Amino acid sequence: ICPIGTFSFPSFNNKTTFNGSFYYCRICRNCQGILERLNAGEVVIGDGGFVFALEKRGYVKAGPWTPEAAAEYPEAVRQLHREFLRAGANVMQTFTFYASDDKLENRGNKLSFTGAQINEAACDLARQVANEGDALVAGGVCQTPSYLSCKSEADVKAIFKKQLDVFVKKNVDFLIAEYFEHVEEAVWAVEVLKETGKPVAACLCIGPEGDMHGVSPGECAVRLVKAGAQIVGVNCHFDPMTCVKAVKLMKEGVEKAGLKAHYMVQPLAYHTPDCNCQGFIDLPEFPFGLEPRILTRWDMHKYAREAYNVGIRFIGGCCGFEPYHIRAVAEELAAERGIMPAGSEKHGMWGAGLEMHTKPWVRARARRDYWENLKPASGRPLCPSLATPDSWGVTKGHADLMQQKEATSKDQLKQLFDRSKSH
């Protein structure tokens, strides 16, 4: 019985994890906020990467990576939300990555829509699709060019506040501060977001080495929790297992400090064993040659299980994650969640659908041990197994990172080209 609604279900597939005296139904959203779900032990599945997916589809411009598509091409954004929902995601994150005014105006980017229009459109699209299923809407903010340019705490917080006003107006279910390279800026974001009274999650784009100023994952997590984040973790920049390792270190730090939090992870869908502390943006393949590094759906099964085993209960994806990757996460954790994603209707577990293939040697692959033990070939005879990352050694405070509204000039580009050759 739902403690607020009037629904009861005899089938386990129609209810979430048992919590004390109640099974929380999947209809009454009032009793299913993000913290209630996590407190009840439910596994929450996040969605995947929007900027990379929509860039490939022709709706986002690489470089700025800004989300004007929410206003320009709403059907493209809506459809991607819908595909992630069908794959098993029960959080629809607003497509507001880099939707702060200072980023929208950065490097000569010309827009036909205001930041407020983009953020409002993104909230509406996420809510529309969330209402089609068992999903919550999360409003997201991320790092700002203003912070990299050494603007004041007040200036940076004002940028977050402007986005936040839209999220409050549109009544998103909870808030996520994500993709922060420096814990200091993430703390500022959390301090602004918590003023709404809504649940706050905070993710850094760091690996086990910590943030760009060397603050360890454990210390980063402690600072975020003390600032008011109820959910902490990492997203982007690194592959799933690296991100899980970083969140495990965060969890250990929080527990050692005598604090409590929930944990989330939303990694890349790319293998990054050769990355340094700044992650995949240092790889020479970034962003247009990353396809050889893509994880298979079977890799995602391993990722989901490893994340669950270390105590992470909010599990999703970031750049490179397509709906089939999220479906694999949802399928791996179907027993724990008590439900299979709708997208599994067309997907046999562990290749079972291949039993119907016309070729016998393909039918012979319709088994778990085949796909679980496969070592995929790249098919690229001249492709090295690892790359040498660009390590320019610059971070917040360096002159090279002072942002500008004008497009990069030819002289500036020439200087960058020359420096790149020396690396």
Beta strands, then each sheet from edge to edge (+ up, - down):
strand 1: 15-19
strand 2: 22-25
strand 3: 44-45
strand 4: 91-93
strand 5: 136-142
strand 6: 174-180
strand 7: 200-204
strand 8: 231-235
strand 9: 262-266
strand 10: 314-315
sheet 1: 1+ 2-
sheet 2: 3+ 10+ 9+ 8+ 7+ 6+ 5+ 4+
end
